[in-house]
Amino acid sequence: MPLSVVQDLKLFVEPGASSLLKKVSQFLSGQGIKAYLIGGFVRDMLLKRQTEDIDIAVAAAALEVAEKVAKAIGGKYVLLDEANQIGRVITDQGKWEIDFSTLRGSITDDLAQRDFTIDAMAIDLSQITLAEEQLVLREIIDPFGGKKDLRQKIVRVVSEAAFPTDPLRLLRAVRLAAEFGFSIDSETEDLIRRHAGLITNVAGERVREELLRLLSLPGAGKFLVYLNDRGLLTSLIPELAEAKGVAQPVIHVWDVLEHSLQTVSAVDFLLRQGEWEYANKEVLAVVPWSERLANHFNQAVSHGSTRASLLKLSALLHDIAKPQTKALDEAGRTRFLGHAGEGAEVVVSILQRLRFTGKEIKLVELMVRHHLHPTQMSQEALPTRRAIYRFFRDTENAGIDTLFLSLADHLATRGQNLDFAGWQQHARMVEYVLAQRFEEENLVIPPKLIDGNDLINIFGLKPGPKIGEILEAVREAQAAGEIASREGALAHIRKLLASGK
C-alpha cells in the first residue's frame, strides 16, 4: 500500500521527549537496528496532545533491545509482556515509558495487525530531525488512512479481525472515542455488537484498566449507556443483566438497570464533570462543593483509580442485588429488603473477578453497603452528633463518598419528577454532615480518654468483647458531647456497669 508522503512536517513533541528520542535513535542507529515510532505516540503528536508513553517497533528481538537501551540511556528495564515479547524502559524517575515490540513482518504488515486506523501509523525513527518540542520529518507511514480518520474524528478498526484478535479492543474503541470526542464508524459499531461476548475472554487486569480509564472521563455515564446499548456492559458484568426490566416502586422513574446507569450520570453532574438532562444549575447550586471536596475526589486510590472513578463504579453497582431481593409486602408494595448488604457481597465478587485492588474493592464495598445510610440518619431534623459519629464510624474512609452516592441515588430515583423541596432538604443534610466532619475532627475520631488496661485495672474486667463494647460506648458519648475528660469517661463507665449494659 502507498505511504502518505508529506514535506517537512513539523509535529508537537512533549517537552523532554526530544532529547530522549535523540538518545534512543542514536543508539539504535549505531547498532544497525531499524526502528519505528508507532501507535498512540504518533496519534497524539498529530493531535498535539501530551503523552508520556512512547511505542517503538524494532526489526530485532525487542526484549534484548529494550534491555540494551535501558543501560545505554540510564533507564530501568521491565519485562512487560513475555508472551508478546514487549519490553519497557522507564526513564526520568518514571516520567517516560518506552515500550519496545518486535516488528511483525514489514512495517505495513505490522500496522495491519493493530487495532484502529488512528493507531496504525508509524514514523521511521532514522528519518526524523528532533528539536526542542518539535519533530520534523518527511513522511508518515499511514497505509490505512489514520490521518484522515483523525481529521474526521472517527474510530475505525483496521480490519474485521481486530476484535477477535484482542477483545479488549471492544472497550478500547469506546474509551478512545470518549477520550477524544470522536464517533465510532458504523461498520466498527456493527462489529462491536457482533463480538461483544468475547470480552469475557479478556484477563480481568486488562479490563480493569480500560474500565477505570473510561470512568475517569467527564460524562462517563453516557459512555456506559453506549456500552449497554451494544451488549458490552452486561457481557462484562453479567450480574447487571438481571437488573434489566426489574420494576421499582412508583417513586422510581426507571427500572433497576436504567436507574443504575442514570446514577452514574448523576455522579458526573454532582462532581461538576458533566451535564445531566434531568437537572439544572438550580438543582446543582444547593449541593455543597469546595476545593477541599474536589481534591478529595481527585485522590488516587490505587494505580489508575481515583475516588471519583470509584464513586461512579459504585453508582453503577449500588443496586446490583435488587433483583434477588425483590419481594412484595403484605400491602402489595415492592420491597428490596437487605439489597444493600447483599449487594456489597456481590460487588466484592465482581471486583475480585476483574482484579481490582484490595483498597479499591473495600472502598466500593463500603459505599454500596451504606448507600442508604445517609437518608436514615434523620427524618426531618438534622442528624444528631451521635448519628453522624456512627455514620463515619461505619463507613470508615468512604463517608464523604457515600454522602455523594446518596445524592446521586436521589436524583436518579426521581429523574424529571424531582421534588425540589425534598432535594433541598437532602442537600442541606449532606452539607451539615460535611461541615461537622470538616470542622470537628473529634466527631469522627474522638481523642482517647481510656483504654482496655484501664477497664481491667480499675474495674476488674476480664479481656473479651465486653471491653471493646464499653470503649466504643465511651467514644460515642464523646462524639455526642456528653464526655470531655477522663473523669467523665470513668463516671460514664460506672453508670454502664451499674445498669448492666
Secondary structure in CASP SS format (residue, H / E / C, confidence):
PFRMAT SS
TARGET T0000
AUTHOR 0000-0000-0000
METHOD secondary structure of the structure
MODEL  1
M C 1.00
P C 1.00
L C 1.00
S E 1.00
V E 1.00
V E 1.00
Q E 1.00
D E 1.00
L E 1.00
K E 1.00
L E 1.00
F E 1.00
V C 1.00
E C 1.00
P C 1.00
G C 1.00
A H 1.00
S H 1.00
S H 1.00
L H 1.00
L H 1.00
K H 1.00
K H 1.00
V H 1.00
S H 1.00
Q H 1.00
F H 1.00
L H 1.00
S H 1.00
G H 1.00
Q C 1.00
G C 1.00
I C 1.00
K C 1.00
A E 1.00
Y E 1.00
L E 1.00
I E 1.00
G C 1.00
G H 1.00
F H 1.00
V H 1.00
R H 1.00
D H 1.00
M H 1.00
L H 1.00
L C 1.00
K C 1.00
R C 1.00
Q C 1.00
T C 1.00
E C 1.00
D E 1.00
I E 1.00
D E 1.00
I E 1.00
A E 1.00
V E 1.00
A C 1.00
A C 1.00
A C 1.00
A H 1.00
L H 1.00
E H 1.00
V H 1.00
A H 1.00
E H 1.00
K H 1.00
V H 1.00
A H 1.00
K H 1.00
A H 1.00
I H 1.00
G C 1.00
G C 1.00
K E 1.00
Y E 1.00
V E 1.00
L E 1.00
L E 1.00
D E 1.00
E C 1.00
A C 1.00
N C 1.00
Q C 1.00
I E 1.00
G E 1.00
R E 1.00
V E 1.00
I E 1.00
T E 1.00
D C 1.00
Q C 1.00
G C 1.00
K C 1.00
W E 1.00
E E 1.00
I E 1.00
D E 1.00
F E 1.00
S E 1.00
T E 1.00
L C 1.00
R C 1.00
G C 1.00
S C 1.00
I H 1.00
T H 1.00
D H 1.00
D H 1.00
L H 1.00
A H 1.00
Q C 1.00
R C 1.00
D C 1.00
F E 1.00
T H 1.00
I H 1.00
D H 1.00
A C 1.00
M C 1.00
A E 1.00
I E 1.00
D E 1.00
L H 1.00
S H 1.00
Q H 1.00
I E 1.00
T E 1.00
L E 1.00
A E 1.00
E C 1.00
E C 1.00
Q E 1.00
L E 1.00
V E 1.00
L E 1.00
R E 1.00
E E 1.00
I E 1.00
I E 1.00
D C 1.00
P C 1.00
F C 1.00
G C 1.00
G H 1.00
K H 1.00
K H 1.00
D H 1.00
L H 1.00
R H 1.00
Q H 1.00
K C 1.00
I E 1.00
V E 1.00
R C 1.00
V E 1.00
V C 1.00
S C 1.00
E C 1.00
A C 1.00
A H 1.00
F H 1.00
P H 1.00
T H 1.00
D C 1.00
P C 1.00
L H 1.00
R H 1.00
L H 1.00
L H 1.00
R H 1.00
A H 1.00
V H 1.00
R H 1.00
L H 1.00
A H 1.00
A H 1.00
E H 1.00
F H 1.00
G C 1.00
F C 1.00
S E 1.00
I E 1.00
D C 1.00
S H 1.00
E H 1.00
T H 1.00
E H 1.00
D H 1.00
L H 1.00
I H 1.00
R H 1.00
R H 1.00
H H 1.00
A H 1.00
G H 1.00
L H 1.00
I H 1.00
T H 1.00
N H 1.00
V C 1.00
A C 1.00
G H 1.00
E H 1.00
R H 1.00
V H 1.00
R H 1.00
E H 1.00
E H 1.00
L H 1.00
L H 1.00
R H 1.00
L H 1.00
L H 1.00
S C 1.00
L C 1.00
P C 1.00
G C 1.00
A H 1.00
G H 1.00
K H 1.00
F H 1.00
L H 1.00
V H 1.00
Y H 1.00
L H 1.00
N H 1.00
D H 1.00
R C 1.00
G C 1.00
L H 1.00
L H 1.00
T H 1.00
S H 1.00
L H 1.00
I C 1.00
P H 1.00
E H 1.00
L H 1.00
A H 1.00
E H 1.00
A H 1.00
K C 1.00
G C 1.00
V C 1.00
A C 1.00
Q C 1.00
P C 1.00
V C 1.00
I C 1.00
H C 1.00
V C 1.00
W C 1.00
D C 1.00
V H 1.00
L H 1.00
E H 1.00
H H 1.00
S H 1.00
L H 1.00
Q H 1.00
T H 1.00
V H 1.00
S H 1.00
A H 1.00
V H 1.00
D H 1.00
F H 1.00
L H 1.00
L C 1.00
R C 1.00
Q C 1.00
G C 1.00
E C 1.00
W C 1.00
E C 1.00
Y C 1.00
A C 1.00
N C 1.00
K H 1.00
E H 1.00
V H 1.00
L H 1.00
A H 1.00
V C 1.00
V C 1.00
P C 1.00
W C 1.00
S C 1.00
E H 1.00
R H 1.00
L H 1.00
A H 1.00
N H 1.00
H H 1.00
F H 1.00
N H 1.00
Q C 1.00
A E 1.00
V E 1.00
S E 1.00
H C 1.00
G C 1.00
S E 1.00
T E 1.00
R H 1.00
A H 1.00
S H 1.00
L H 1.00
L H 1.00
K H 1.00
L H 1.00
S H 1.00
A H 1.00
L H 1.00
L H 1.00
H C 1.00
D C 1.00
I C 1.00
A C 1.00
K H 1.00
P H 1.00
Q H 1.00
T H 1.00
K C 1.00
A E 1.00
L E 1.00
D C 1.00
E C 1.00
A C 1.00
G C 1.00
R C 1.00
T E 1.00
R E 1.00
F C 1.00
L C 1.00
G C 1.00
H H 1.00
A H 1.00
G H 1.00
E H 1.00
G H 1.00
A H 1.00
E H 1.00
V H 1.00
V H 1.00
V H 1.00
S H 1.00
I H 1.00
L H 1.00
Q H 1.00
R H 1.00
L C 1.00
R C 1.00
F C 1.00
T C 1.00
G H 1.00
K H 1.00
E H 1.00
I H 1.00
K H 1.00
L H 1.00
V H 1.00
E H 1.00
L H 1.00
M H 1.00
V H 1.00
R H 1.00
H C 1.00
H C 1.00
L C 1.00
H H 1.00
P H 1.00
T H 1.00
Q H 1.00
M C 1.00
S C 1.00
Q C 1.00
E C 1.00
A C 1.00
L C 1.00
P C 1.00
T C 1.00
R H 1.00
R H 1.00
A H 1.00
I H 1.00
Y H 1.00
R H 1.00
F H 1.00
F H 1.00
R H 1.00
D H 1.00
T H 1.00
E H 1.00
N H 1.00
A H 1.00
G H 1.00
I H 1.00
D H 1.00
T H 1.00
L H 1.00
F H 1.00
L H 1.00
S H 1.00
L H 1.00
A H 1.00
D H 1.00
H H 1.00
L H 1.00
A H 1.00
T H 1.00
R H 1.00
G H 1.00
Q H 1.00
N H 1.00
L C 1.00
D C 1.00
F H 1.00
A H 1.00
G H 1.00
W H 1.00
Q H 1.00
Q H 1.00
H H 1.00
A H 1.00
R H 1.00
M H 1.00
V H 1.00
E H 1.00
Y H 1.00
V H 1.00
L H 1.00
A H 1.00
Q H 1.00
R H 1.00
F H 1.00
E H 1.00
E C 1.00
E H 1.00
N H 1.00
L H 1.00
V H 1.00
I C 1.00
P C 1.00
P C 1.00
K C 1.00
L C 1.00
I C 1.00
D C 1.00
G H 1.00
N H 1.00
D H 1.00
L H 1.00
I H 1.00
N H 1.00
I H 1.00
F H 1.00
G C 1.00
L C 1.00
K C 1.00
P C 1.00
G C 1.00
P H 1.00
K H 1.00
I H 1.00
G H 1.00
E H 1.00
I H 1.00
L H 1.00
E H 1.00
A H 1.00
V H 1.00
R H 1.00
E H 1.00
A H 1.00
Q H 1.00
A H 1.00
A C 1.00
G C 1.00
E C 1.00
I C 1.00
A C 1.00
S C 1.00
R H 1.00
E H 1.00
G H 1.00
A H 1.00
L H 1.00
A H 1.00
H H 1.00
I H 1.00
R H 1.00
K H 1.00
L H 1.00
L H 1.00
A H 1.00
S H 1.00
G C 1.00
K C 1.00
END
